[in-house]
Amino acid sequence: MGIISTKYLLQRARKEKWAVPAFNIHNAETIQAVLEACHERRSPVMLAGTPSTFKHISCPDMLALCRSYSERFQMPVILHLDHHEVYEDIVNKVNGGVRSAMIDGSHLPFEENIILVRRVTEYCHHMDCSVEAELGLLGGIEDDKDVDAAHSFLTDPQQAVAFVERTGIDSLAVAIGTAHGLYTQRPEIDFARLEKIGQLLSIPLVLHGGSGVPDEDVIQSIKLGIAKVNVGTELKIAFAGAVKAYFAENPDASDPRFYMRKGMDAMKEVVHHKITLCGSEGRLGLGDKQ
C-alpha cells in the first residue's frame, strides 16, 4: 500500500480499453468520499490536486491523509499533481513523496513546451514519478486560468508524435473538443482526430474536461485510446448542492459532521457513476507494477 505512480496502471488500462478515473479533490472530506466509493467498487483511482488545492491543504498534509486512507482501505493511492506549471514546485512535491505529476506547458509555444516538459520528465523519472503533459489547449476555467474558445486549439497528431518522442512523457492529455468547467451546449468531440492520435501513439491518452461529457462520448473516447478521464466540476456541484439542500431543510444546523456527510454522499454518487463509465470496477491491484 501507499503512494504509487501511474505508469503501469495507465498502460494496462489503455491496453485493456478501460480508463482510470481521476477525481479532483480539495480537502479531507473530498478525499475520503472518493476513496470510500473506489474502495467499495475496488476501482483504481487518481486523486488530482491543482496548485490552488495545495495552497488550501499543504502537500505534506495531503500525503499524510492519502497514506492513512491507503492503509485504512488497503488500496494503493495515486496523488496526482494536476495542471502544475512550475518546475521548482513539482520538484518540491515530488521530493516530498508525490509520484504522479502533470506539467502543463500547453499555453507555451511548441518548442518551449518541449523544453519545460523534458526537464520535468528527466527529474521525475529519476524519482520514479510518472509524468503527464498536455499538447493543444482546452478552453474553459481550470484553477485560476480562464481560456476562451478563441484561444483554445486542438492537438495536432503529427506534432503529438514529435512531442512524445522528444519529452519521454508517460501519458499525453489531448485537446479534442472538451473544455474545463461547465458546458453550455454539448461538446463536439473530434473522434477522428483522437483516433489518428491513438494510432500514432502507444502511450496512454488523457481526457481533460470530463465533467458533463455525454456518457456515450466518454465510452467512445476510451475505445480510441483514452486511459484516464478527469472529473472535477461535477463533483463540486454535487457536493455543494447537497450541502445547500441540507441547510434549506435545516436552517439552524451547525454540525459539520452532518452537513458535510450529505455533500460527501452526493459526491460518491458521481464517483460511482464515473467508475461504471470508465469500466474500472474490480480492476484494483490486478497485476499492477507499483
C-alpha positions as CSV (number, residue, x, y, z in Angstrom):
1,M,0.0,0.0,0.0
2,G,1.0,3.7,-0.1
3,I,1.5,6.4,-2.8
4,I,2.3,5.0,-6.3
5,S,2.9,6.2,-9.8
6,T,0.5,5.8,-12.7
7,K,2.8,4.5,-15.4
8,Y,2.0,0.7,-15.4
9,L,-1.6,1.2,-14.4
10,L,-2.4,3.6,-17.3
11,Q,-0.5,1.3,-19.7
12,R,-2.7,-1.6,-18.7
13,A,-5.8,0.5,-18.9
14,R,-5.1,1.5,-22.4
15,K,-4.2,-2.0,-23.5
16,E,-7.4,-3.4,-22.0
17,K,-9.6,-0.5,-23.2
18,W,-10.8,0.9,-19.9
19,A,-9.8,4.1,-18.1
20,V,-8.6,5.2,-14.7
21,P,-10.9,7.9,-13.2
22,A,-9.1,11.0,-11.9
23,F,-11.1,13.0,-9.4
24,N,-10.2,16.5,-8.3
25,I,-10.1,16.7,-4.5
26,H,-10.0,19.7,-2.3
27,N,-9.9,18.7,1.4
28,A,-10.1,15.7,3.8
29,E,-13.8,15.2,3.2
30,T,-13.5,15.0,-0.6
31,I,-10.5,12.7,-0.3
32,Q,-12.5,10.4,2.0
33,A,-15.6,10.4,-0.2
34,V,-13.7,9.5,-3.4
35,L,-11.7,6.7,-1.7
36,E,-14.8,5.3,0.0
37,A,-16.5,4.9,-3.3
38,C,-13.4,3.4,-5.0
39,H,-12.9,1.0,-2.1
40,E,-16.5,-0.2,-2.4
41,R,-16.1,-0.8,-6.1
42,R,-12.5,-2.0,-6.0
43,S,-11.6,0.6,-8.6
44,P,-8.1,2.2,-9.1
45,V,-8.2,6.0,-8.7
46,M,-6.2,9.1,-9.1
47,L,-6.7,11.9,-6.6
48,A,-5.9,15.1,-8.5
49,G,-4.9,18.3,-6.8
50,T,-4.4,21.6,-8.6
51,P,-1.8,24.2,-7.4
52,S,-4.6,26.1,-5.5
53,T,-5.7,22.9,-3.8
54,F,-2.2,22.5,-2.4
55,K,-2.4,26.1,-1.1
56,H,-5.6,25.2,0.7
57,I,-4.1,22.0,2.2
58,S,-0.4,21.5,2.2
59,C,1.4,18.8,0.2
60,P,2.7,17.1,3.4
61,D,-0.8,17.1,4.9
62,M,-2.3,15.8,1.7
63,L,0.3,13.0,1.5
64,A,-0.3,12.1,5.2
65,L,-4.0,11.8,4.5
66,C,-3.5,9.7,1.4
67,R,-1.1,7.3,3.2
68,S,-3.6,7.0,6.1
69,Y,-6.5,6.2,3.8
70,S,-4.3,3.8,1.8
71,E,-3.8,1.7,4.9
72,R,-7.4,2.0,6.1
73,F,-8.8,0.9,2.8
74,Q,-6.0,-1.5,1.9
75,M,-5.5,0.1,-1.5
76,P,-2.7,2.0,-3.2
77,V,-3.4,5.7,-3.7
78,I,-2.2,7.9,-6.6
79,L,-1.9,11.5,-5.6
80,H,-1.5,13.5,-8.8
81,L,-0.3,17.0,-9.4
82,D,-2.9,18.4,-11.8
83,H,-2.1,21.3,-14.1
84,H,1.1,22.3,-12.4
85,E,3.2,24.7,-14.4
86,V,6.3,25.5,-12.3
87,Y,9.4,23.2,-12.4
88,E,10.5,24.0,-8.9
89,D,7.0,23.5,-7.5
90,I,6.8,20.0,-9.0
91,V,10.3,19.1,-7.8
92,N,9.4,20.1,-4.2
93,K,6.3,18.0,-4.2
94,V,7.9,15.0,-5.8
95,N,10.7,15.2,-3.2
96,G,8.0,15.1,-0.6
97,G,6.6,11.8,-1.9
98,V,4.2,12.6,-4.8
99,R,4.7,10.0,-7.6
100,S,2.4,11.3,-10.4
101,A,2.7,14.8,-12.0
102,M,1.2,16.8,-14.8
103,I,3.4,19.5,-16.1
104,D,1.2,21.8,-18.1
105,G,3.0,23.9,-20.7
106,S,0.1,23.8,-23.2
107,H,0.0,27.6,-23.1
108,L,3.6,27.9,-24.3
109,P,4.9,27.8,-27.9
110,F,5.6,24.2,-29.0
111,E,9.4,24.3,-28.5
112,E,9.2,26.0,-25.1
113,N,6.6,23.4,-24.1
114,I,9.0,20.6,-25.0
115,I,11.9,22.2,-23.1
116,L,9.9,22.6,-19.9
117,V,8.3,19.1,-20.1
118,R,11.5,17.3,-20.9
119,R,13.2,19.0,-17.9
120,V,10.4,17.9,-15.6
121,T,10.3,14.4,-17.1
122,E,14.0,13.8,-16.6
123,Y,13.8,14.8,-12.9
124,C,10.6,12.9,-12.2
125,H,11.7,9.7,-13.8
126,H,14.8,9.8,-11.6
127,M,12.4,9.8,-8.7
128,D,10.1,7.1,-10.0
129,C,7.4,9.6,-10.7
130,S,5.2,9.3,-13.8
131,V,4.6,12.4,-16.0
132,E,1.6,13.6,-17.9
133,A,1.8,16.6,-20.2
134,E,-0.7,18.4,-22.5
135,L,-0.5,19.3,-26.2
136,G,-3.2,21.6,-27.5
137,L,-5.1,24.0,-25.3
138,L,-8.5,23.4,-23.8
139,G,-11.0,26.2,-23.3
140,G,-12.8,26.9,-20.1
141,I,-11.8,27.6,-16.5
142,E,-9.3,25.4,-14.6
143,D,-8.0,26.6,-11.2
144,D,-7.2,30.3,-11.7
145,K,-6.9,30.1,-15.5
146,D,-9.6,31.1,-18.0
147,V,-9.1,30.2,-21.6
148,D,-11.8,31.5,-24.0
149,A,-12.8,29.4,-27.1
150,A,-11.0,31.8,-29.5
151,H,-7.6,30.9,-27.9
152,S,-8.1,27.2,-27.5
153,F,-6.7,24.8,-30.1
154,L,-6.8,21.1,-30.8
155,T,-3.9,18.6,-30.7
156,D,-2.1,18.1,-33.9
157,P,-1.5,14.3,-34.4
158,Q,1.9,14.7,-36.1
159,Q,3.1,17.2,-33.5
160,A,2.0,14.8,-30.8
161,V,4.4,12.2,-32.1
162,A,7.3,14.6,-32.0
163,F,6.3,15.9,-28.6
164,V,6.2,12.4,-27.0
165,E,9.5,11.3,-28.6
166,R,11.3,14.5,-27.5
167,T,10.0,14.6,-24.0
168,G,9.7,11.0,-22.9
169,I,6.4,11.5,-21.1
170,D,4.3,8.6,-19.8
171,S,0.9,9.9,-20.8
172,L,-0.5,12.7,-23.0
173,A,-3.5,14.9,-22.4
174,V,-5.1,15.7,-25.7
175,A,-7.4,18.6,-26.8
176,I,-10.2,17.1,-28.9
177,G,-13.1,19.4,-28.2
178,T,-13.7,19.1,-24.5
179,A,-13.3,22.0,-22.1
180,H,-12.8,22.7,-18.4
181,G,-15.8,23.7,-16.3
182,L,-19.4,23.6,-17.3
183,Y,-20.7,23.2,-20.9
184,T,-23.3,25.5,-22.2
185,Q,-24.0,23.0,-25.0
186,R,-23.0,19.5,-26.0
187,P,-19.2,19.4,-26.7
188,E,-18.3,18.4,-30.2
189,I,-15.5,15.9,-29.8
190,D,-13.3,15.3,-32.7
191,F,-13.2,11.5,-32.7
192,A,-11.4,11.3,-36.0
193,R,-8.5,13.3,-34.5
194,L,-8.5,11.2,-31.4
195,E,-8.4,8.0,-33.5
196,K,-5.5,9.3,-35.5
197,I,-3.5,10.2,-32.4
198,G,-4.3,6.8,-30.9
199,Q,-3.0,5.1,-34.0
200,L,0.3,7.1,-34.0
201,L,1.0,6.9,-30.2
202,S,1.2,3.9,-28.0
203,I,1.3,5.8,-24.6
204,P,-1.9,6.3,-22.6
205,L,-4.0,9.3,-23.6
206,V,-5.9,11.6,-21.2
207,L,-9.3,13.3,-21.4
208,H,-9.5,16.5,-19.6
209,G,-12.8,18.3,-19.1
210,G,-14.7,15.1,-18.5
211,S,-17.5,16.7,-16.4
212,G,-20.6,16.9,-18.4
213,V,-19.4,15.0,-21.5
214,P,-22.2,12.6,-22.6
215,D,-21.6,9.0,-21.4
216,E,-21.6,7.6,-24.9
217,D,-18.8,10.0,-25.9
218,V,-16.7,9.1,-22.9
219,I,-17.1,5.4,-23.8
220,Q,-16.1,6.0,-27.4
221,S,-13.1,8.0,-26.3
222,I,-11.9,5.1,-24.2
223,K,-12.2,2.8,-27.1
224,L,-9.9,5.1,-29.1
225,G,-7.1,5.3,-26.6
226,I,-8.2,7.4,-23.6
227,A,-6.9,5.7,-20.5
228,K,-7.5,8.4,-17.9
229,V,-10.7,10.6,-17.5
230,N,-10.5,13.8,-15.4
231,V,-13.6,14.8,-13.5
232,G,-13.8,17.9,-11.2
233,T,-16.7,20.2,-11.8
234,E,-19.4,17.6,-11.4
235,L,-18.0,16.6,-8.0
236,K,-18.1,20.2,-6.7
237,I,-21.6,20.8,-8.0
238,A,-22.9,17.6,-6.3
239,F,-21.2,18.3,-3.0
240,A,-22.3,21.9,-2.9
241,G,-25.8,21.2,-4.0
242,A,-26.3,18.6,-1.2
243,V,-25.0,20.9,1.5
244,K,-27.2,23.7,0.3
245,A,-30.2,21.4,0.3
246,Y,-29.4,20.3,3.8
247,F,-29.3,23.9,5.1
248,A,-32.5,24.7,3.3
249,E,-34.2,21.9,5.2
250,N,-32.3,22.5,8.4
251,P,-31.6,26.3,8.6
252,D,-30.5,26.1,12.2
253,A,-28.0,23.2,11.6
254,S,-24.4,23.8,12.6
255,D,-22.7,20.4,12.9
256,P,-20.3,19.8,10.0
257,R,-20.4,16.1,10.7
258,F,-23.9,16.0,9.3
259,Y,-23.9,18.6,6.5
260,M,-20.5,17.5,5.2
261,R,-21.6,13.9,5.1
262,K,-24.5,14.9,2.9
263,G,-22.0,16.5,0.5
264,M,-19.7,13.5,0.6
265,D,-22.6,11.1,-0.2
266,A,-23.7,13.2,-3.1
267,M,-20.1,13.3,-4.4
268,K,-19.9,9.5,-4.0
269,E,-22.9,9.1,-6.4
270,V,-20.9,10.9,-9.1
271,V,-17.8,8.8,-8.4
272,H,-19.8,5.6,-8.6
273,H,-21.2,6.6,-12.0
274,K,-17.8,7.6,-13.4
275,I,-16.3,4.2,-12.2
276,T,-19.0,2.4,-14.2
277,L,-18.4,4.7,-17.2
278,C,-14.7,4.1,-17.1
279,G,-15.0,0.3,-16.7
280,S,-12.6,0.4,-13.8
281,E,-14.6,-1.5,-11.2
282,G,-12.8,-4.6,-9.9
283,R,-9.5,-3.7,-11.5
284,L,-7.7,-2.7,-8.4
285,G,-4.4,-4.4,-7.9
286,L,-4.7,-6.9,-10.7
287,G,-1.1,-7.5,-11.7
288,D,-0.1,-3.8,-11.5
289,K,3.6,-3.0,-11.0
290,Q,3.9,-0.3,-8.3
